[in-house]
Amino acid sequence: MVVINTLTCCRCMWQWEMGNHGVIDWENVLGCSSDSLPVFSDAACSAARDAALTALANYWQ
């Protein structure tokens, strides 16, 4: 389990394409529950996504 800031648990991040790793289900990866996900602005989600992608990329190196 990759531990990432809880900001990455937001509803606008359903799934992201991760190259050879395929599509990641953020709820599973981050241990988020869809009913408890806070809703953030698109900008906050974009920043959270970028941070999460960096963390995941480092994790897989």
PDBQT receptor file of N, H, CA, C and O in Angstrom, charges set to zero:
ATOM      1  N   MET A   1       0.853  -1.199   0.000  1.00  0.00    +0.000 N 
ATOM      2  CA  MET A   1       0.000   0.000   0.000  1.00  0.00    +0.000 C 
ATOM      3  C   MET A   1       0.884   1.242   0.000  1.00  0.00    +0.000 C 
ATOM      4  O   MET A   1       1.740   1.410   0.868  1.00  0.00    +0.000 OA
ATOM      5  N   VAL A   2       0.668   2.089  -0.964  1.00  0.00    +0.000 N 
ATOM      6  H   VAL A   2      -0.028   1.952  -1.669  1.00  0.00    +0.000 HD
ATOM      7  CA  VAL A   2       1.419   3.336  -1.034  1.00  0.00    +0.000 C 
ATOM      8  C   VAL A   2       0.680   4.363  -0.192  1.00  0.00    +0.000 C 
ATOM      9  O   VAL A   2      -0.503   4.624  -0.410  1.00  0.00    +0.000 OA
ATOM     10  N   VAL A   3       1.375   4.934   0.755  1.00  0.00    +0.000 N 
ATOM     11  H   VAL A   3       2.336   4.722   0.932  1.00  0.00    +0.000 HD
ATOM     12  CA  VAL A   3       0.734   5.936   1.607  1.00  0.00    +0.000 C 
ATOM     13  C   VAL A   3       0.915   7.310   0.980  1.00  0.00    +0.000 C 
ATOM     14  O   VAL A   3       2.038   7.775   0.784  1.00  0.00    +0.000 OA
ATOM     15  N   ILE A   4      -0.184   7.940   0.673  1.00  0.00    +0.000 N 
ATOM     16  H   ILE A   4      -1.096   7.563   0.832  1.00  0.00    +0.000 HD
ATOM     17  CA  ILE A   4      -0.154   9.247   0.032  1.00  0.00    +0.000 C 
ATOM     18  C   ILE A   4      -1.075  10.184   0.808  1.00  0.00    +0.000 C 
ATOM     19  O   ILE A   4      -2.064   9.751   1.400  1.00  0.00    +0.000 OA
ATOM     20  N   ASN A   5      -0.742  11.451   0.799  1.00  0.00    +0.000 N 
ATOM     21  H   ASN A   5       0.061  11.802   0.318  1.00  0.00    +0.000 HD
ATOM     22  CA  ASN A   5      -1.564  12.448   1.479  1.00  0.00    +0.000 C 
ATOM     23  C   ASN A   5      -3.046  12.220   1.168  1.00  0.00    +0.000 C 
ATOM     24  O   ASN A   5      -3.407  11.929   0.028  1.00  0.00    +0.000 OA
ATOM     25  N   THR A   6      -3.898  12.354   2.182  1.00  0.00    +0.000 N 
ATOM     26  H   THR A   6      -3.605  12.591   3.109  1.00  0.00    +0.000 HD
ATOM     27  CA  THR A   6      -5.325  12.080   2.010  1.00  0.00    +0.000 C 
ATOM     28  C   THR A   6      -5.985  13.003   1.002  1.00  0.00    +0.000 C 
ATOM     29  O   THR A   6      -7.108  12.733   0.574  1.00  0.00    +0.000 OA
ATOM     30  N   LEU A   7      -5.321  14.091   0.606  1.00  0.00    +0.000 N 
ATOM     31  H   LEU A   7      -4.409  14.311   0.953  1.00  0.00    +0.000 HD
ATOM     32  CA  LEU A   7      -5.877  14.971  -0.414  1.00  0.00    +0.000 C 
ATOM     33  C   LEU A   7      -6.101  14.211  -1.713  1.00  0.00    +0.000 C 
ATOM     34  O   LEU A   7      -6.942  14.601  -2.523  1.00  0.00    +0.000 OA
ATOM     35  N   THR A   8      -5.341  13.109  -1.922  1.00  0.00    +0.000 N 
ATOM     36  H   THR A   8      -4.658  12.793  -1.264  1.00  0.00    +0.000 HD
ATOM     37  CA  THR A   8      -5.498  12.361  -3.159  1.00  0.00    +0.000 C 
ATOM     38  C   THR A   8      -6.800  11.579  -3.171  1.00  0.00    +0.000 C 
ATOM     39  O   THR A   8      -7.201  11.060  -4.212  1.00  0.00    +0.000 OA
ATOM     40  N   CYS A   9      -7.465  11.487  -2.022  1.00  0.00    +0.000 N 
ATOM     41  H   CYS A   9      -7.139  11.909  -1.176  1.00  0.00    +0.000 HD
ATOM     42  CA  CYS A   9      -8.744  10.787  -1.982  1.00  0.00    +0.000 C 
ATOM     43  C   CYS A   9      -9.859  11.773  -2.322  1.00  0.00    +0.000 C 
ATOM     44  O   CYS A   9     -10.557  12.259  -1.432  1.00  0.00    +0.000 OA
ATOM     45  N   CYS A  10     -10.021  12.061  -3.589  1.00  0.00    +0.000 N 
ATOM     46  H   CYS A  10      -9.454  11.666  -4.312  1.00  0.00    +0.000 HD
ATOM     47  CA  CYS A  10     -11.093  12.967  -3.953  1.00  0.00    +0.000 C 
ATOM     48  C   CYS A  10     -11.879  12.410  -5.122  1.00  0.00    +0.000 C 
ATOM     49  O   CYS A  10     -11.350  11.655  -5.938  1.00  0.00    +0.000 OA
ATOM     50  N   ARG A  11     -13.129  12.783  -5.195  1.00  0.00    +0.000 N 
ATOM     51  H   ARG A  11     -13.558  13.396  -4.532  1.00  0.00    +0.000 HD
ATOM     52  CA  ARG A  11     -14.038  12.155  -6.140  1.00  0.00    +0.000 C 
ATOM     53  C   ARG A  11     -13.687  12.402  -7.595  1.00  0.00    +0.000 C 
ATOM     54  O   ARG A  11     -14.096  11.633  -8.465  1.00  0.00    +0.000 OA
ATOM     55  N   CYS A  12     -12.928  13.475  -7.883  1.00  0.00    +0.000 N 
ATOM     56  H   CYS A  12     -12.595  14.100  -7.177  1.00  0.00    +0.000 HD
ATOM     57  CA  CYS A  12     -12.628  13.727  -9.282  1.00  0.00    +0.000 C 
ATOM     58  C   CYS A  12     -11.495  12.837  -9.776  1.00  0.00    +0.000 C 
ATOM     59  O   CYS A  12     -11.152  12.886 -10.957  1.00  0.00    +0.000 OA
ATOM     60  N   MET A  13     -10.903  12.022  -8.900  1.00  0.00    +0.000 N 
ATOM     61  H   MET A  13     -11.181  11.982  -7.940  1.00  0.00    +0.000 HD
ATOM     62  CA  MET A  13      -9.844  11.112  -9.304  1.00  0.00    +0.000 C 
ATOM     63  C   MET A  13     -10.380   9.688  -9.334  1.00  0.00    +0.000 C 
ATOM     64  O   MET A  13     -10.066   8.891  -8.450  1.00  0.00    +0.000 OA
ATOM     65  N   TRP A  14     -11.169   9.366 -10.323  1.00  0.00    +0.000 N 
ATOM     66  H   TRP A  14     -11.423  10.013 -11.041  1.00  0.00    +0.000 HD
ATOM     67  CA  TRP A  14     -11.707   8.006 -10.369  1.00  0.00    +0.000 C 
ATOM     68  C   TRP A  14     -10.641   7.017 -10.777  1.00  0.00    +0.000 C 
ATOM     69  O   TRP A  14     -10.308   6.106 -10.019  1.00  0.00    +0.000 OA
ATOM     70  N   GLN A  15     -10.104   7.192 -11.975  1.00  0.00    +0.000 N 
ATOM     71  H   GLN A  15     -10.376   7.932 -12.590  1.00  0.00    +0.000 HD
ATOM     72  CA  GLN A  15      -9.081   6.291 -12.472  1.00  0.00    +0.000 C 
ATOM     73  C   GLN A  15      -8.110   7.082 -13.322  1.00  0.00    +0.000 C 
ATOM     74  O   GLN A  15      -8.511   8.003 -14.033  1.00  0.00    +0.000 OA
ATOM     75  N   TRP A  16      -6.847   6.734 -13.256  1.00  0.00    +0.000 N 
ATOM     76  H   TRP A  16      -6.521   5.986 -12.678  1.00  0.00    +0.000 HD
ATOM     77  CA  TRP A  16      -5.848   7.410 -14.067  1.00  0.00    +0.000 C 
ATOM     78  C   TRP A  16      -5.027   6.358 -14.771  1.00  0.00    +0.000 C 
ATOM     79  O   TRP A  16      -4.729   5.305 -14.208  1.00  0.00    +0.000 OA
ATOM     80  N   GLU A  17      -4.664   6.647 -16.004  1.00  0.00    +0.000 N 
ATOM     81  H   GLU A  17      -4.907   7.502 -16.462  1.00  0.00    +0.000 HD
ATOM     82  CA  GLU A  17      -3.851   5.722 -16.782  1.00  0.00    +0.000 C 
ATOM     83  C   GLU A  17      -2.405   5.835 -16.301  1.00  0.00    +0.000 C 
ATOM     84  O   GLU A  17      -1.841   6.929 -16.261  1.00  0.00    +0.000 OA
ATOM     85  N   MET A  18      -1.815   4.710 -15.941  1.00  0.00    +0.000 N 
ATOM     86  H   MET A  18      -2.272   3.821 -15.974  1.00  0.00    +0.000 HD
ATOM     87  CA  MET A  18      -0.451   4.727 -15.426  1.00  0.00    +0.000 C 
ATOM     88  C   MET A  18       0.484   3.933 -16.334  1.00  0.00    +0.000 C 
ATOM     89  O   MET A  18       1.182   3.033 -15.866  1.00  0.00    +0.000 OA
ATOM     90  N   GLY A  19       0.503   4.253 -17.613  1.00  0.00    +0.000 N 
ATOM     91  H   GLY A  19      -0.064   4.984 -17.993  1.00  0.00    +0.000 HD
ATOM     92  CA  GLY A  19       1.434   3.615 -18.532  1.00  0.00    +0.000 C 
ATOM     93  C   GLY A  19       1.319   2.103 -18.502  1.00  0.00    +0.000 C 
ATOM     94  O   GLY A  19       0.229   1.549 -18.640  1.00  0.00    +0.000 OA
ATOM     95  N   ASN A  20       2.442   1.447 -18.324  1.00  0.00    +0.000 N 
ATOM     96  H   ASN A  20       3.328   1.897 -18.212  1.00  0.00    +0.000 HD
ATOM     97  CA  ASN A  20       2.465  -0.013 -18.350  1.00  0.00    +0.000 C 
ATOM     98  C   ASN A  20       1.747  -0.632 -17.160  1.00  0.00    +0.000 C 
ATOM     99  O   ASN A  20       1.452  -1.827 -17.163  1.00  0.00    +0.000 OA
ATOM    100  N   HIS A  21       1.470   0.165 -16.156  1.00  0.00    +0.000 N 
ATOM    101  H   HIS A  21       1.710   1.136 -16.153  1.00  0.00    +0.000 HD
ATOM    102  CA  HIS A  21       0.791  -0.367 -14.971  1.00  0.00    +0.000 C 
ATOM    103  C   HIS A  21      -0.714  -0.408 -15.168  1.00  0.00    +0.000 C 
ATOM    104  O   HIS A  21      -1.440  -0.937 -14.327  1.00  0.00    +0.000 OA
ATOM    105  N   GLY A  22      -1.188   0.157 -16.292  1.00  0.00    +0.000 N 
ATOM    106  H   GLY A  22      -0.597   0.587 -16.975  1.00  0.00    +0.000 HD
ATOM    107  CA  GLY A  22      -2.620   0.124 -16.564  1.00  0.00    +0.000 C 
ATOM    108  C   GLY A  22      -3.383   1.151 -15.753  1.00  0.00    +0.000 C 
ATOM    109  O   GLY A  22      -2.802   2.078 -15.190  1.00  0.00    +0.000 OA
ATOM    110  N   VAL A  23      -4.682   0.973 -15.704  1.00  0.00    +0.000 N 
ATOM    111  H   VAL A  23      -5.154   0.220 -16.162  1.00  0.00    +0.000 HD
ATOM    112  CA  VAL A  23      -5.535   1.917 -14.992  1.00  0.00    +0.000 C 
ATOM    113  C   VAL A  23      -5.542   1.583 -13.512  1.00  0.00    +0.000 C 
ATOM    114  O   VAL A  23      -5.721   0.432 -13.115  1.00  0.00    +0.000 OA
ATOM    115  N   ILE A  24      -5.346   2.597 -12.721  1.00  0.00    +0.000 N 
ATOM    116  H   ILE A  24      -5.200   3.532 -13.044  1.00  0.00    +0.000 HD
ATOM    117  CA  ILE A  24      -5.354   2.412 -11.268  1.00  0.00    +0.000 C 
ATOM    118  C   ILE A  24      -6.692   2.866 -10.709  1.00  0.00    +0.000 C 
ATOM    119  O   ILE A  24      -7.189   3.939 -11.050  1.00  0.00    +0.000 OA
ATOM    120  N   ASP A  25      -7.258   2.053  -9.864  1.00  0.00    +0.000 N 
ATOM    121  H   ASP A  25      -6.854   1.181  -9.587  1.00  0.00    +0.000 HD
ATOM    122  CA  ASP A  25      -8.476   2.432  -9.149  1.00  0.00    +0.000 C 
ATOM    123  C   ASP A  25      -8.013   3.092  -7.856  1.00  0.00    +0.000 C 
ATOM    124  O   ASP A  25      -7.530   2.421  -6.944  1.00  0.00    +0.000 OA
ATOM    125  N   TRP A  26      -8.165   4.404  -7.788  1.00  0.00    +0.000 N 
ATOM    126  H   TRP A  26      -8.557   4.949  -8.529  1.00  0.00    +0.000 HD
ATOM    127  CA  TRP A  26      -7.632   5.135  -6.640  1.00  0.00    +0.000 C 
ATOM    128  C   TRP A  26      -8.268   4.723  -5.331  1.00  0.00    +0.000 C 
ATOM    129  O   TRP A  26      -7.610   4.745  -4.292  1.00  0.00    +0.000 OA
ATOM    130  N   GLU A  27      -9.543   4.344  -5.362  1.00  0.00    +0.000 N 
ATOM    131  H   GLU A  27     -10.078   4.326  -6.207  1.00  0.00    +0.000 HD
ATOM    132  CA  GLU A  27     -10.177   3.953  -4.109  1.00  0.00    +0.000 C 
ATOM    133  C   GLU A  27      -9.475   2.733  -3.533  1.00  0.00    +0.000 C 
ATOM    134  O   GLU A  27      -9.270   2.649  -2.322  1.00  0.00    +0.000 OA
ATOM    135  N   ASN A  28      -9.101   1.778  -4.400  1.00  0.00    +0.000 N 
ATOM    136  H   ASN A  28      -9.268   1.847  -5.383  1.00  0.00    +0.000 HD
ATOM    137  CA  ASN A  28      -8.412   0.588  -3.916  1.00  0.00    +0.000 C 
ATOM    138  C   ASN A  28      -6.979   0.893  -3.507  1.00  0.00    +0.000 C 
ATOM    139  O   ASN A  28      -6.520   0.481  -2.441  1.00  0.00    +0.000 OA
ATOM    140  N   VAL A  29      -6.279   1.623  -4.372  1.00  0.00    +0.000 N 
ATOM    141  H   VAL A  29      -6.651   1.958  -5.238  1.00  0.00    +0.000 HD
ATOM    142  CA  VAL A  29      -4.876   1.910  -4.097  1.00  0.00    +0.000 C 
ATOM    143  C   VAL A  29      -4.708   2.710  -2.820  1.00  0.00    +0.000 C 
ATOM    144  O   VAL A  29      -3.823   2.421  -2.014  1.00  0.00    +0.000 OA
ATOM    145  N   LEU A  30      -5.552   3.711  -2.630  1.00  0.00    +0.000 N 
ATOM    146  H   LEU A  30      -6.271   3.945  -3.285  1.00  0.00    +0.000 HD
ATOM    147  CA  LEU A  30      -5.393   4.610  -1.498  1.00  0.00    +0.000 C 
ATOM    148  C   LEU A  30      -6.234   4.204  -0.303  1.00  0.00    +0.000 C 
ATOM    149  O   LEU A  30      -6.209   4.875   0.728  1.00  0.00    +0.000 OA
ATOM    150  N   GLY A  31      -6.980   3.111  -0.428  1.00  0.00    +0.000 N 
ATOM    151  H   GLY A  31      -7.000   2.566  -1.266  1.00  0.00    +0.000 HD
ATOM    152  CA  GLY A  31      -7.822   2.683   0.677  1.00  0.00    +0.000 C 
ATOM    153  C   GLY A  31      -8.938   3.667   0.958  1.00  0.00    +0.000 C 
ATOM    154  O   GLY A  31      -9.354   3.831   2.106  1.00  0.00    +0.000 OA
ATOM    155  N   CYS A  32      -9.429   4.327  -0.089  1.00  0.00    +0.000 N 
ATOM    156  H   CYS A  32      -9.091   4.194  -1.021  1.00  0.00    +0.000 HD
ATOM    157  CA  CYS A  32     -10.490   5.315   0.093  1.00  0.00    +0.000 C 
ATOM    158  C   CYS A  32     -11.840   4.640  -0.096  1.00  0.00    +0.000 C 
ATOM    159  O   CYS A  32     -11.981   3.695  -0.872  1.00  0.00    +0.000 OA
ATOM    160  N   SER A  33     -12.815   5.141   0.621  1.00  0.00    +0.000 N 
ATOM    161  H   SER A  33     -12.701   5.909   1.251  1.00  0.00    +0.000 HD
ATOM    162  CA  SER A  33     -14.166   4.651   0.432  1.00  0.00    +0.000 C 
ATOM    163  C   SER A  33     -14.943   5.720  -0.327  1.00  0.00    +0.000 C 
ATOM    164  O   SER A  33     -14.886   6.899   0.024  1.00  0.00    +0.000 OA
ATOM    165  N   SER A  34     -15.672   5.310  -1.373  1.00  0.00    +0.000 N 
ATOM    166  H   SER A  34     -15.718   4.353  -1.658  1.00  0.00    +0.000 HD
ATOM    167  CA  SER A  34     -16.331   6.316  -2.208  1.00  0.00    +0.000 C 
ATOM    168  C   SER A  34     -17.334   7.162  -1.434  1.00  0.00    +0.000 C 
ATOM    169  O   SER A  34     -17.519   8.333  -1.767  1.00  0.00    +0.000 OA
ATOM    170  N   ASP A  35     -17.994   6.606  -0.403  1.00  0.00    +0.000 N 
ATOM    171  H   ASP A  35     -17.843   5.655  -0.132  1.00  0.00    +0.000 HD
ATOM    172  CA  ASP A  35     -18.971   7.444   0.319  1.00  0.00    +0.000 C 
ATOM    173  C   ASP A  35     -18.275   8.444   1.218  1.00  0.00    +0.000 C 
ATOM    174  O   ASP A  35     -18.880   9.449   1.592  1.00  0.00    +0.000 OA
ATOM    175  N   SER A  36     -17.018   8.201   1.578  1.00  0.00    +0.000 N 
ATOM    176  H   SER A  36     -16.527   7.384   1.273  1.00  0.00    +0.000 HD
ATOM    177  CA  SER A  36     -16.365   9.123   2.503  1.00  0.00    +0.000 C 
ATOM    178  C   SER A  36     -15.384  10.044   1.791  1.00  0.00    +0.000 C 
ATOM    179  O   SER A  36     -14.689  10.828   2.438  1.00  0.00    +0.000 OA
ATOM    180  N   LEU A  37     -15.321   9.957   0.465  1.00  0.00    +0.000 N 
ATOM    181  H   LEU A  37     -15.885   9.320  -0.060  1.00  0.00    +0.000 HD
ATOM    182  CA  LEU A  37     -14.370  10.801  -0.251  1.00  0.00    +0.000 C 
ATOM    183  C   LEU A  37     -14.802  12.262  -0.209  1.00  0.00    +0.000 C 
ATOM    184  O   LEU A  37     -15.933  12.592  -0.567  1.00  0.00    +0.000 OA
ATOM    185  N   PRO A  38     -13.896  13.138   0.230  1.00  0.00    +0.000 N 
ATOM    186  CA  PRO A  38     -14.227  14.557   0.184  1.00  0.00    +0.000 C 
ATOM    187  C   PRO A  38     -14.166  15.034  -1.260  1.00  0.00    +0.000 C 
ATOM    188  O   PRO A  38     -13.485  14.433  -2.091  1.00  0.00    +0.000 OA
ATOM    189  N   VAL A  39     -14.868  16.101  -1.552  1.00  0.00    +0.000 N 
ATOM    190  H   VAL A  39     -15.421  16.589  -0.877  1.00  0.00    +0.000 HD
ATOM    191  CA  VAL A  39     -14.843  16.650  -2.906  1.00  0.00    +0.000 C 
ATOM    192  C   VAL A  39     -13.952  17.879  -2.896  1.00  0.00    +0.000 C 
ATOM    193  O   VAL A  39     -14.173  18.812  -2.124  1.00  0.00    +0.000 OA
ATOM    194  N   PHE A  40     -12.943  17.874  -3.757  1.00  0.00    +0.000 N 
ATOM    195  H   PHE A  40     -12.763  17.116  -4.384  1.00  0.00    +0.000 HD
ATOM    196  CA  PHE A  40     -12.034  19.008  -3.840  1.00  0.00    +0.000 C 
ATOM    197  C   PHE A  40     -12.227  19.705  -5.177  1.00  0.00    +0.000 C 
ATOM    198  O   PHE A  40     -12.843  19.165  -6.096  1.00  0.00    +0.000 OA
ATOM    199  N   SER A  41     -11.693  20.903  -5.265  1.00  0.00    +0.000 N 
ATOM    200  H   SER A  41     -11.193  21.342  -4.518  1.00  0.00    +0.000 HD
ATOM    201  CA  SER A  41     -11.747  21.630  -6.536  1.00  0.00    +0.000 C 
ATOM    202  C   SER A  41     -10.883  20.901  -7.560  1.00  0.00    +0.000 C 
ATOM    203  O   SER A  41     -10.018  20.103  -7.201  1.00  0.00    +0.000 OA
ATOM    204  N   ASP A  42     -11.125  21.183  -8.832  1.00  0.00    +0.000 N 
ATOM    205  H   ASP A  42     -11.827  21.831  -9.124  1.00  0.00    +0.000 HD
ATOM    206  CA  ASP A  42     -10.320  20.561  -9.876  1.00  0.00    +0.000 C 
ATOM    207  C   ASP A  42      -8.837  20.862  -9.681  1.00  0.00    +0.000 C 
ATOM    208  O   ASP A  42      -7.987  19.997  -9.890  1.00  0.00    +0.000 OA
ATOM    209  N   ALA A  43      -8.536  22.087  -9.282  1.00  0.00    +0.000 N 
ATOM    210  H   ALA A  43      -9.226  22.791  -9.113  1.00  0.00    +0.000 HD
ATOM    211  CA  ALA A  43      -7.127  22.468  -9.096  1.00  0.00    +0.000 C 
ATOM    212  C   ALA A  43      -6.496  21.642  -7.977  1.00  0.00    +0.000 C 
ATOM    213  O   ALA A  43      -5.364  21.173  -8.100  1.00  0.00    +0.000 OA
ATOM    214  N   ALA A  44      -7.237  21.470  -6.889  1.00  0.00    +0.000 N 
ATOM    215  H   ALA A  44      -8.157  21.850  -6.789  1.00  0.00    +0.000 HD
ATOM    216  CA  ALA A  44      -6.713  20.682  -5.767  1.00  0.00    +0.000 C 
ATOM    217  C   ALA A  44      -6.531  19.230  -6.192  1.00  0.00    +0.000 C 
ATOM    218  O   ALA A  44      -5.553  18.585  -5.814  1.00  0.00    +0.000 OA
ATOM    219  N   CYS A  45      -7.468  18.722  -6.973  1.00  0.00    +0.000 N 
ATOM    220  H   CYS A  45      -8.263  19.245  -7.280  1.00  0.00    +0.000 HD
ATOM    221  CA  CYS A  45      -7.360  17.346  -7.435  1.00  0.00    +0.000 C 
ATOM    222  C   CYS A  45      -6.195  17.188  -8.396  1.00  0.00    +0.000 C 
ATOM    223  O   CYS A  45      -5.500  16.173  -8.369  1.00  0.00    +0.000 OA
ATOM    224  N   SER A  46      -5.979  18.177  -9.238  1.00  0.00    +0.000 N 
ATOM    225  H   SER A  46      -6.544  19.002  -9.261  1.00  0.00    +0.000 HD
ATOM    226  CA  SER A  46      -4.859  18.104 -10.174  1.00  0.00    +0.000 C 
ATOM    227  C   SER A  46      -3.539  18.081  -9.417  1.00  0.00    +0.000 C 
ATOM    228  O   SER A  46      -2.637  17.312  -9.750  1.00  0.00    +0.000 OA
ATOM    229  N   ALA A  47      -3.431  18.925  -8.400  1.00  0.00    +0.000 N 
ATOM    230  H   ALA A  47      -4.164  19.550  -8.130  1.00  0.00    +0.000 HD
ATOM    231  CA  ALA A  47      -2.202  18.970  -7.601  1.00  0.00    +0.000 C 
ATOM    232  C   ALA A  47      -2.021  17.644  -6.863  1.00  0.00    +0.000 C 
ATOM    233  O   ALA A  47      -0.914  17.113  -6.786  1.00  0.00    +0.000 OA
ATOM    234  N   ALA A  48      -3.115  17.118  -6.325  1.00  0.00    +0.000 N 
ATOM    235  H   ALA A  48      -4.015  17.550  -6.388  1.00  0.00    +0.000 HD
ATOM    236  CA  ALA A  48      -3.053  15.853  -5.602  1.00  0.00    +0.000 C 
ATOM    237  C   ALA A  48      -2.680  14.724  -6.553  1.00  0.00    +0.000 C 
ATOM    238  O   ALA A  48      -1.897  13.840  -6.205  1.00  0.00    +0.000 OA
ATOM    239  N   ARG A  49      -3.246  14.760  -7.752  1.00  0.00    +0.000 N 
ATOM    240  H   ARG A  49      -3.882  15.478  -8.035  1.00  0.00    +0.000 HD
ATOM    241  CA  ARG A  49      -2.944  13.728  -8.742  1.00  0.00    +0.000 C 
ATOM    242  C   ARG A  49      -1.459  13.760  -9.093  1.00  0.00    +0.000 C 
ATOM    243  O   ARG A  49      -0.802  12.720  -9.146  1.00  0.00    +0.000 OA
ATOM    244  N   ASP A  50      -0.938  14.963  -9.333  1.00  0.00    +0.000 N 
ATOM    245  H   ASP A  50      -1.471  15.808  -9.290  1.00  0.00    +0.000 HD
ATOM    246  CA  ASP A  50       0.474  15.080  -9.700  1.00  0.00    +0.000 C 
ATOM    247  C   ASP A  50       1.367  14.535  -8.589  1.00  0.00    +0.000 C 
ATOM    248  O   ASP A  50       2.339  13.828  -8.855  1.00  0.00    +0.000 OA
ATOM    249  N   ALA A  51       1.034  14.867  -7.356  1.00  0.00    +0.000 N 
ATOM    250  H   ALA A  51       0.245  15.442  -7.141  1.00  0.00    +0.000 HD
ATOM    251  CA  ALA A  51       1.827  14.380  -6.222  1.00  0.00    +0.000 C 
ATOM    252  C   ALA A  51       1.722  12.863  -6.113  1.00  0.00    +0.000 C 
ATOM    253  O   ALA A  51       2.707  12.184  -5.825  1.00  0.00    +0.000 OA
ATOM    254  N   ALA A  52       0.522  12.338  -6.344  1.00  0.00    +0.000 N 
ATOM    255  H   ALA A  52      -0.278  12.890  -6.578  1.00  0.00    +0.000 HD
ATOM    256  CA  ALA A  52       0.315  10.896  -6.252  1.00  0.00    +0.000 C 
ATOM    257  C   ALA A  52       1.057  10.170  -7.365  1.00  0.00    +0.000 C 
ATOM    258  O   ALA A  52       1.670   9.130  -7.124  1.00  0.00    +0.000 OA
ATOM    259  N   LEU A  53       1.007  10.707  -8.578  1.00  0.00    +0.000 N 
ATOM    260  H   LEU A  53       0.508  11.551  -8.773  1.00  0.00    +0.000 HD
ATOM    261  CA  LEU A  53       1.696  10.064  -9.694  1.00  0.00    +0.000 C 
ATOM    262  C   LEU A  53       3.199  10.039  -9.444  1.00  0.00    +0.000 C 
ATOM    263  O   LEU A  53       3.871   9.055  -9.752  1.00  0.00    +0.000 OA
ATOM    264  N   THR A  54       3.722  11.130  -8.882  1.00  0.00    +0.000 N 
ATOM    265  H   THR A  54       3.177  11.930  -8.632  1.00  0.00    +0.000 HD
ATOM    266  CA  THR A  54       5.152  11.178  -8.567  1.00  0.00    +0.000 C 
ATOM    267  C   THR A  54       5.499  10.137  -7.516  1.00  0.00    +0.000 C 
ATOM    268  O   THR A  54       6.492   9.420  -7.640  1.00  0.00    +0.000 OA
ATOM    269  N   ALA A  55       4.664  10.061  -6.472  1.00  0.00    +0.000 N 
ATOM    270  H   ALA A  55       3.858  10.644  -6.371  1.00  0.00    +0.000 HD
ATOM    271  CA  ALA A  55       4.915   9.092  -5.409  1.00  0.00    +0.000 C 
ATOM    272  C   ALA A  55       4.842   7.663  -5.938  1.00  0.00    +0.000 C 
ATOM    273  O   ALA A  55       5.666   6.819  -5.585  1.00  0.00    +0.000 OA
ATOM    274  N   LEU A  56       3.852   7.399  -6.786  1.00  0.00    +0.000 N 
ATOM    275  H   LEU A  56       3.182   8.084  -7.073  1.00  0.00    +0.000 HD
ATOM    276  CA  LEU A  56       3.704   6.052  -7.337  1.00  0.00    +0.000 C 
ATOM    277  C   LEU A  56       4.848   5.717  -8.285  1.00  0.00    +0.000 C 
ATOM    278  O   LEU A  56       5.343   4.589  -8.301  1.00  0.00    +0.000 OA
ATOM    279  N   ALA A  57       5.264   6.700  -9.074  1.00  0.00    +0.000 N 
ATOM    280  H   ALA A  57       4.862   7.615  -9.061  1.00  0.00    +0.000 HD
ATOM    281  CA  ALA A  57       6.371   6.463 -10.003  1.00  0.00    +0.000 C 
ATOM    282  C   ALA A  57       7.643   6.133  -9.220  1.00  0.00    +0.000 C 
ATOM    283  O   ALA A  57       8.405   5.249  -9.609  1.00  0.00    +0.000 OA
ATOM    284  N   ASN A  58       7.865   6.847  -8.119  1.00  0.00    +0.000 N 
ATOM    285  H   ASN A  58       7.246   7.566  -7.803  1.00  0.00    +0.000 HD
ATOM    286  CA  ASN A  58       9.036   6.569  -7.287  1.00  0.00    +0.000 C 
ATOM    287  C   ASN A  58       8.919   5.191  -6.645  1.00  0.00    +0.000 C 
ATOM    288  O   ASN A  58       9.907   4.468  -6.521  1.00  0.00    +0.000 OA
ATOM    289  N   TYR A  59       7.708   4.836  -6.242  1.00  0.00    +0.000 N 
ATOM    290  H   TYR A  59       6.905   5.423  -6.344  1.00  0.00    +0.000 HD
ATOM    291  CA  TYR A  59       7.466   3.544  -5.598  1.00  0.00    +0.000 C 
ATOM    292  C   TYR A  59       7.804   2.391  -6.544  1.00  0.00    +0.000 C 
ATOM    293  O   TYR A  59       8.330   1.363  -6.117  1.00  0.00    +0.000 OA
ATOM    294  N   TRP A  60       7.499   2.570  -7.838  1.00  0.00    +0.000 N 
ATOM    295  H   TRP A  60       7.072   3.405  -8.186  1.00  0.00    +0.000 HD
ATOM    296  CA  TRP A  60       7.692   1.486  -8.806  1.00  0.00    +0.000 C 
ATOM    297  C   TRP A  60       9.101   1.409  -9.373  1.00  0.00    +0.000 C 
ATOM    298  O   TRP A  60       9.433   0.458 -10.080  1.00  0.00    +0.000 OA
ATOM    299  N   GLN A  61       9.943   2.411  -9.067  1.00  0.00    +0.000 N 
ATOM    300  H   GLN A  61       9.674   3.184  -8.493  1.00  0.00    +0.000 HD
ATOM    301  CA  GLN A  61      11.291   2.419  -9.650  1.00  0.00    +0.000 C 
ATOM    302  C   GLN A  61      12.115   1.240  -9.157  1.00  0.00    +0.000 C 
ATOM    303  O   GLN A  61      13.273   1.091  -9.545  1.00  0.00    +0.000 OA
TER     304      GLN A  61
